[in-house]
Amino acid sequence: MSEKSIRERIIETSMRLFEANGYHRVTVDQIVKESGTSKGGFYHNFKSKDELLYIIHDQFISYVLEKAQEACQQWETPPERLQAIVKSFVMMIDLYRSQVTIFYQESLFLAPEYFSEIESKRDQYKQIMFSVIQEGIETGDFRPELPVPIVSMAIFGMVNWIYKWYQKTGTYSIEQIADIYADMVLHSILQPDAMKNPLFSRFFLQQQDLTNTKE
């Protein structure tokens, strides 16, 4: 068994145990036993259970931050950037649902040094969102009467709650849900003239876009 596979098995097992039982009710001994590894293997890969919790949190926060940075580099206009950011944010819920669930259940138990690192990345992500929306107001694409912090926090709240109800076997795929959320956000904040711009209106849903729902 490679070191990488040991690490992955420990992370996967700990996520399942943390999600089901809570961080403080799970011991390193349980993680080792359930993952079929050893204490030596655990402490070779992780300094402590605290570091393991941090790594679980860091996985999805690093993902959305990287995707937001990529969106700002790839697209030239604020609406295009915002559409890409919202879509990647929604898609993250499917990729990292267990990590997100554990984050909301257990983030208060992160050791201070780890919490500060997570908080730093969250602040970076928030600042990207604020900047994109502010730039959209300045370019005349977004409605200026909508406060940047309120719009940003509304988007965060909408997307963050998906982990509570999303099911892979549900009527709509995560890709369709991402398109729906991006459509709702853009329809809410675009100026009337920007709504007519083909560069942005191409992101709006048409009736046929949702006809291919899952059985």
HELIX and SHEET records of a PDB file:
HELIX    1   1 GLU A    3  ASN A   21  1                                  19    
HELIX    2   2 TYR A   23  ARG A   25  5                                   3    
HELIX    3   3 VAL A   28  SER A   35  1                                   8    
HELIX    4   4 LYS A   39  ASN A   45  1                                   7    
HELIX    5   5 LYS A   49  GLN A   74  1                                  26    
HELIX    6   6 PRO A   78  LEU A   95  1                                  18    
HELIX    7   7 ARG A   97  GLU A  106  1                                  10    
HELIX    8   8 SER A  107  PHE A  109  5                                   3    
HELIX    9   9 PRO A  112  GLU A  138  1                                  27    
HELIX   10  10 VAL A  148  ASN A  160  1                                  13    
HELIX   11  11 ILE A  162  TRP A  165  1                                   4    
HELIX   12  12 ILE A  174  ILE A  189  1                                  16    
HELIX   13  13 PRO A  192  MET A  195  1                                   4    
HELIX   14  14 PRO A  198  SER A  201  1                                   4    
HELIX   15  15 GLN A  207  LEU A  210  5                                   4    
END                                                                             
